[in-house]
Amino acid sequence: MSGSGTPEEKTKSETGDVPSQNP
């Protein structure tokens, strides 16, 4: 995994959906 950004971005990429943490 790249992990170039925040964990939230990684979750978004993995699930393909915006995590509940983000608006």
Gaussian input, Z-matrix of N, CA and C with variables (Angstrom, degrees):
# hf/3-21g

backbone

0 1
 N
 C     1     B1
 C     2     B2     1     A1
 N     3     B3     2     A2     1     D1
 C     4     B4     3     A3     2     D2
 C     5     B5     4     A4     3     D3
 N     6     B6     5     A5     4     D4
 C     7     B7     6     A6     5     D5
 C     8     B8     7     A7     6     D6
 N     9     B9     8     A8     7     D7
 C    10    B10     9     A9     8     D8
 C    11    B11    10    A10     9     D9
 N    12    B12    11    A11    10    D10
 C    13    B13    12    A12    11    D11
 C    14    B14    13    A13    12    D12
 N    15    B15    14    A14    13    D13
 C    16    B16    15    A15    14    D14
 C    17    B17    16    A16    15    D15
 N    18    B18    17    A17    16    D16
 C    19    B19    18    A18    17    D17
 C    20    B20    19    A19    18    D18
 N    21    B21    20    A20    19    D19
 C    22    B22    21    A21    20    D20
 C    23    B23    22    A22    21    D21
 N    24    B24    23    A23    22    D22
 C    25    B25    24    A24    23    D23
 C    26    B26    25    A25    24    D24
 N    27    B27    26    A26    25    D25
 C    28    B28    27    A27    26    D26
 C    29    B29    28    A28    27    D27
 N    30    B30    29    A29    28    D28
 C    31    B31    30    A30    29    D29
 C    32    B32    31    A31    30    D30
 N    33    B33    32    A32    31    D31
 C    34    B34    33    A33    32    D32
 C    35    B35    34    A34    33    D33
 N    36    B36    35    A35    34    D34
 C    37    B37    36    A36    35    D35
 C    38    B38    37    A37    36    D36
 N    39    B39    38    A38    37    D37
 C    40    B40    39    A39    38    D38
 C    41    B41    40    A40    39    D39
 N    42    B42    41    A41    40    D40
 C    43    B43    42    A42    41    D41
 C    44    B44    43    A43    42    D42
 N    45    B45    44    A44    43    D43
 C    46    B46    45    A45    44    D44
 C    47    B47    46    A46    45    D45
 N    48    B48    47    A47    46    D46
 C    49    B49    48    A48    47    D47
 C    50    B50    49    A49    48    D48
 N    51    B51    50    A50    49    D49
 C    52    B52    51    A51    50    D50
 C    53    B53    52    A52    51    D51
 N    54    B54    53    A53    52    D52
 C    55    B55    54    A54    53    D53
 C    56    B56    55    A55    54    D54
 N    57    B57    56    A56    55    D55
 C    58    B58    57    A57    56    D56
 C    59    B59    58    A58    57    D57
 N    60    B60    59    A59    58    D58
 C    61    B61    60    A60    59    D59
 C    62    B62    61    A61    60    D60
 N    63    B63    62    A62    61    D61
 C    64    B64    63    A63    62    D62
 C    65    B65    64    A64    63    D63
 N    66    B66    65    A65    64    D64
 C    67    B67    66    A66    65    D65
 C    68    B68    67    A67    66    D66

   B1=1.4670
   B2=1.5276
   B3=1.3143
   B4=1.4609
   B5=1.5221
   B6=1.3340
   B7=1.4626
   B8=1.5132
   B9=1.3199
   B10=1.4667
   B11=1.5281
   B12=1.3379
   B13=1.4655
   B14=1.5107
   B15=1.3321
   B16=1.4692
   B17=1.5251
   B18=1.3118
   B19=1.4717
   B20=1.5232
   B21=1.3215
   B22=1.4601
   B23=1.5235
   B24=1.3286
   B25=1.4680
   B26=1.5250
   B27=1.3469
   B28=1.4568
   B29=1.5297
   B30=1.3398
   B31=1.4596
   B32=1.5117
   B33=1.3422
   B34=1.4588
   B35=1.5253
   B36=1.3301
   B37=1.4557
   B38=1.5244
   B39=1.3368
   B40=1.4568
   B41=1.5308
   B42=1.3297
   B43=1.4574
   B44=1.5228
   B45=1.3239
   B46=1.4471
   B47=1.5143
   B48=1.3325
   B49=1.4598
   B50=1.5158
   B51=1.3119
   B52=1.4642
   B53=1.5288
   B54=1.3376
   B55=1.4632
   B56=1.5189
   B57=1.3294
   B58=1.4592
   B59=1.5204
   B60=1.3651
   B61=1.4583
   B62=1.5317
   B63=1.3232
   B64=1.4614
   B65=1.5232
   B66=1.3121
   B67=1.4715
   B68=1.5243
   A1=110.33
   A2=115.89
   A3=119.58
   A4=110.63
   A5=116.50
   A6=119.49
   A7=110.76
   A8=115.88
   A9=119.71
   A10=110.52
   A11=116.05
   A12=119.38
   A13=111.50
   A14=115.17
   A15=120.17
   A16=109.48
   A17=117.53
   A18=121.84
   A19=110.98
   A20=116.73
   A21=119.18
   A22=110.32
   A23=115.75
   A24=119.07
   A25=109.89
   A26=116.35
   A27=119.28
   A28=109.59
   A29=116.40
   A30=119.60
   A31=109.82
   A32=116.45
   A33=119.65
   A34=109.88
   A35=116.49
   A36=120.09
   A37=110.20
   A38=116.12
   A39=119.81
   A40=110.31
   A41=116.29
   A42=119.69
   A43=110.93
   A44=116.56
   A45=119.89
   A46=110.58
   A47=116.59
   A48=120.80
   A49=109.00
   A50=116.28
   A51=119.27
   A52=109.48
   A53=116.95
   A54=121.50
   A55=111.91
   A56=116.50
   A57=120.79
   A58=110.90
   A59=116.84
   A60=120.37
   A61=110.05
   A62=116.07
   A63=119.33
   A64=110.27
   A65=117.36
   A66=122.46
   A67=111.85
   D1=143.08
   D2=-177.63
   D3=-66.24
   D4=-54.76
   D5=-179.43
   D6=61.82
   D7=36.84
   D8=-176.41
   D9=-81.87
   D10=-20.59
   D11=-177.20
   D12=-119.36
   D13=-149.46
   D14=-178.29
   D15=-82.38
   D16=158.96
   D17=178.85
   D18=-57.11
   D19=-29.11
   D20=179.56
   D21=-64.04
   D22=-39.84
   D23=179.55
   D24=-65.55
   D25=-39.54
   D26=-179.82
   D27=-62.84
   D28=-42.43
   D29=-179.88
   D30=-62.85
   D31=-39.79
   D32=-179.52
   D33=-62.98
   D34=-38.67
   D35=-178.05
   D36=-72.12
   D37=-39.13
   D38=-177.34
   D39=-68.22
   D40=-50.02
   D41=-175.77
   D42=-82.37
   D43=-25.67
   D44=-178.28
   D45=80.96
   D46=8.80
   D47=178.59
   D48=-133.46
   D49=157.95
   D50=-179.47
   D51=-74.86
   D52=125.66
   D53=-179.99
   D54=-62.32
   D55=158.45
   D56=-177.79
   D57=-64.68
   D58=-20.83
   D59=-179.59
   D60=-66.88
   D61=-33.32
   D62=-178.78
   D63=-91.79
   D64=150.66
   D65=179.69
   D66=-65.42

